[in-house]
C-alpha cells in the first residue's frame, strides 16, 4: 500500500500487517519510480481526490497494468470528491462505472484493461 499520509498504516489491525508493505509516498512518484510495465493486476486507489491528482495517477498507472487488470477508486460517489474522480476518469479515457455502496455515501468506481 502507498499513502502520502505518514502513519496511515496504524489503522490496519496488527493481524493483517504481515500481508503487505505500507509505503509513505506520493502516488504518482511511487508509480513512476517503483513499478515496472505490465506488473499491476489490481489497484485500489484512495489518494487525494482532486481531478488533477486522480488524472495524474490514472495516466501514470495505465502503462503499468497487466492485461485484464482491475482498478478501483474509492469515494467516487462522495460529493465533490466523487465528481472530481469521475471527471478525471472520463478525461483519462478509461471505461469506468461507479456504484454507491449503501449505507455508505462513498461509492467505488471500477475500470480495467
C-alpha atoms as one frame of an Amber mdcrd trajectory, in Angstrom:
protein
   0.000   0.000   0.000   1.102   3.532  -0.709  -0.219   6.523   1.186   1.052
  10.078   1.253  -0.044  10.326   4.896   2.737   9.218   7.215   1.420   6.673
   9.721  -1.689   5.716   7.734  -0.918   2.051   8.384  -1.683   2.493  12.083
  -5.371   1.972  11.230  -4.653  -1.544   9.928  -5.099  -4.323  12.520  -1.842
  -5.975  13.613  -3.061  -9.371  12.364  -3.177  -8.040   8.785   0.068  -6.076
   8.660   2.189  -9.056   7.610   0.191  -9.315   4.368   1.636  -6.191   2.750
   4.169  -3.396   2.982   2.995   0.130   3.723   4.943   2.892   1.990   4.569
   6.591   2.704   4.983   8.309  -0.654   3.016  10.400  -3.138   1.123   8.158
  -5.591   2.493   9.265  -8.973   6.062   9.316  -7.625   5.632   5.739  -6.402
   4.108   4.534  -9.682   6.842   6.183 -11.761   9.795   5.094  -9.631   8.807
   1.693  -8.215   6.551  -0.084 -10.725   7.601  -1.753 -13.961   5.465  -2.009
 -17.098   2.725  -4.659 -17.103   3.174  -5.565 -13.437  -0.068  -4.445 -11.722
  -3.064  -6.807 -11.673  -5.163  -4.940  -9.106  -5.083  -1.408  -7.716  -7.297
   0.156  -5.045  -6.803   3.916  -5.278  -7.792   6.188  -2.389  -5.294   9.041
  -2.573  -6.060  12.751  -2.964  -9.379  13.139  -4.795  -8.750  16.240  -6.882
  -9.408  15.860 -10.597  -5.786  16.680 -11.436  -4.356  14.172  -8.920  -6.653
  11.309  -9.951  -5.956  12.033 -13.627  -2.192  12.014 -12.954  -2.424   8.699
 -11.095  -4.522   7.048 -13.820  -2.212   8.328 -16.568   0.886   7.070 -14.729
  -0.765   3.755 -13.849  -2.115   2.790 -17.290   1.207   1.526 -18.756   1.913
  -0.424 -15.550  -1.262  -2.521 -15.803  -1.255  -6.133 -16.965  -3.886  -7.214
 -19.489  -7.048  -7.959 -17.501  -6.039  -5.685 -14.603  -8.720  -4.001 -12.491
  -8.519  -0.553 -10.867 -10.899   0.540  -8.094 -11.259   4.150  -6.932 -12.729
   4.861  -3.506 -15.120   7.795  -2.862 -16.416   8.030  -6.440 -19.924   8.901
  -5.217 -18.858  11.119  -2.314 -19.996  14.693  -3.078 -17.478  16.959  -4.782
 -14.708  14.365  -4.375 -16.783  11.901  -6.363 -17.460  14.396  -9.124 -13.749
  15.153  -9.402 -12.873  11.448  -9.548 -15.497  10.849 -12.238 -14.277  13.813
 -14.328 -10.694  12.581 -14.069 -11.600   9.059 -15.198 -13.545  10.401 -18.171
 -10.698  12.759 -19.085  -8.200   9.884 -18.845 -10.247   7.930 -21.382 -10.925
   4.847 -19.282 -14.193   2.918 -19.491 -15.361   3.253 -15.880 -18.513   2.675
 -13.901 -19.379   3.931 -10.411 -21.584   2.395  -7.717 -22.939   3.767  -4.469
 -22.463   1.150  -1.764 -25.197   1.814   0.807 -25.380   2.694   3.631 -22.049
   4.451   2.976 -22.036   7.561   0.790 -18.526   6.864  -0.526 -19.027   4.635
  -3.567 -16.480   2.905  -5.791 -15.563   3.359  -9.438 -14.112   0.399 -11.338
 -12.343   0.124 -14.676  -9.939  -2.300 -16.270  -7.782  -3.091 -19.267
